[in-house]
Amino acid sequence: MEQHRTRSVDHPQRQQPERQQPGRPAPPVGGVPAQGGRPRPAPARRLPRARLTGLGGGLFACVAMTLVAGIAWLLFGGSLLAYGLLFLPVAAATALWVRPADLITAPISAPIAFAVGVWPISGGSGGFGAELMGIVSALSLHAGWLYGGTLVSALIVVVRKAALISRRRLPRRTV
């Protein structure tokens, strides 16, 4: 059975770095020289461009919220206010780090992660029924944080998707 290639050979993720030719001088280390002849400073180091799949984003959010719950339990005595405040950056990080093909999963995984992480600090004691009632009570009493984090995640996803669409619609210029 013959297999067909689905991507071109010069796909941007598969391009090989350009090799230095023997007769040409090496480019400046700091970047392209400015008009004054001095090289520009090297760009500052940024956060890594992590690209999580939908499942990876959900797992990241669940693990992060479980760790946040542990921190809130140790440092703040199980304060759901601290837990809710720390949920907002976790939801934002999940929306920023999920890959473009799986953008829709970020606002879906944020509330699931909130529910998974709230278990250690929900306040239920005793058997399964008491633990379940503690989780349900914590989720209902702190739904504002849940909605807020989901809204943050959804807004970031909408902005990222709009940027992707506008980048695809711009005509490519040849220099």
C-alpha positions in Angstrom: 0.0 0.0 0.0 1.4 3.4 -1.0 1.5 6.1 1.6 1.2 9.8 0.7 3.0 12.6 2.3 0.6 15.1 4.0 3.0 17.9 4.7 5.5 19.6 2.5 9.2 19.0 3.0 9.9 22.6 4.1 7.4 22.6 7.0 8.4 25.3 9.5 8.7 22.8 12.4 11.0 20.5 10.4 13.4 23.0 8.9 17.0 22.4 9.5 19.1 25.3 10.9 21.2 27.1 8.3 24.8 26.0 8.2 27.7 28.4 8.2 29.4 28.6 4.8 33.3 28.6 5.0 33.8 31.9 3.1 31.2 34.0 5.0 31.7 35.7 8.4 29.5 34.6 11.3 26.5 36.8 12.2 26.9 38.9 15.3 26.1 37.2 18.5 23.8 39.8 19.9 21.7 40.1 16.8 21.6 42.2 13.7 23.8 45.4 13.9 21.8 48.6 14.5 22.3 51.7 12.3 25.1 52.9 14.5 27.1 49.8 13.8 26.8 48.4 17.3 25.0 45.1 17.7 21.7 45.1 19.4 21.5 43.3 22.8 20.2 39.8 22.8 16.5 39.4 23.5 15.6 38.7 27.1 14.8 35.1 28.0 11.1 34.4 28.1 9.0 31.6 29.5 9.3 28.4 27.4 6.7 28.0 24.7 5.1 24.9 26.2 2.6 23.4 23.9 0.3 21.1 25.8 -2.3 18.8 24.2 -5.9 19.0 25.4 -5.3 16.0 27.8 -1.9 17.4 28.9 -3.5 20.8 29.6 -6.2 19.1 31.7 -3.6 17.0 33.6 -1.4 20.1 34.2 -4.4 22.0 35.6 -5.5 19.2 37.8 -2.0 18.6 39.2 -1.4 22.3 39.7 -4.7 22.8 41.5 -4.0 19.8 43.8 -0.7 21.4 44.6 -2.4 24.7 45.2 -4.8 23.0 47.5 -1.9 21.5 49.5 -0.3 24.9 49.7 -3.5 26.6 50.8 -4.0 23.8 53.4 -0.5 24.2 54.8 0.0 27.9 54.7 -3.6 29.3 55.0 -5.3 26.6 57.0 -7.4 25.4 54.0 -8.6 28.8 53.0 -10.9 28.6 50.0 -10.2 32.3 49.3 -6.5 31.6 48.8 -7.4 28.6 46.7 -9.7 30.7 44.5 -7.2 33.4 44.1 -4.5 30.9 43.0 -7.0 29.2 40.6 -7.0 32.3 38.4 -3.3 32.1 37.3 -3.5 28.3 36.9 -6.5 28.8 34.5 -4.7 31.5 32.6 -1.5 29.4 32.3 -3.5 26.5 31.0 -5.1 28.7 28.4 -1.8 30.1 27.4 0.1 26.8 27.2 -2.3 24.7 25.4 -1.5 24.2 21.7 -3.6 26.0 19.1 -5.3 22.9 17.8 -6.7 22.2 21.3 -7.7 25.7 22.4 -11.3 24.7 23.2 -10.1 22.3 25.9 -8.7 25.0 28.2 -12.0 26.5 29.4 -13.3 23.0 29.8 -10.5 21.7 31.9 -10.3 24.7 34.2 -13.5 23.9 36.2 -12.7 20.2 36.2 -9.3 21.1 37.8 -11.0 23.4 40.3 -13.3 20.5 41.4 -10.4 18.0 41.5 -8.2 20.3 43.6 -10.9 21.4 46.1 -11.2 17.9 47.6 -8.3 18.2 50.1 -9.6 21.5 51.5 -13.3 20.9 51.2 -13.8 20.3 54.9 -15.7 17.0 54.7 -15.0 14.6 57.5 -16.0 11.0 58.0 -17.2 8.7 55.3 -17.7 9.0 51.6 -21.0 10.9 51.9 -19.5 13.6 54.2 -16.6 14.1 51.8 -18.9 14.4 48.8 -21.1 16.9 50.7 -18.0 18.9 51.6 -17.0 19.0 47.9 -20.5 20.0 46.8 -20.7 22.7 49.5 -17.2 24.1 48.6 -18.1 24.2 44.9 -21.5 25.9 45.5 -20.1 28.5 48.0 -17.1 29.4 45.9 -18.7 29.3 42.4 -17.6 32.9 41.8 -13.9 31.8 41.7 -14.9 28.9 39.5 -16.7 31.2 37.0 -14.0 33.8 37.2 -11.2 31.3 36.3 -13.3 29.8 33.6 -14.0 33.3 32.2 -10.2 34.2 32.3 -9.4 31.0 30.5 -12.2 31.5 27.9 -11.1 35.1 27.2 -7.5 34.1 26.7 -8.6 31.3 24.3 -10.9 33.7 22.3 -8.0 36.3 21.9 -5.6 33.6 20.9 -8.0 32.1 18.4 -8.7 35.6 16.9 -5.0 36.2 16.6 -4.5 32.9 14.8 -7.4 33.6 12.4 -6.2 37.1 11.6 -2.6 35.8 11.1 -3.9 33.3 8.5 -6.0 35.9 6.7 -3.2 38.4 6.2 -1.7 38.1 2.7 1.8 36.9 2.7 4.3 39.5 1.4 7.3 38.5 -0.7 10.4 40.6 -0.2 
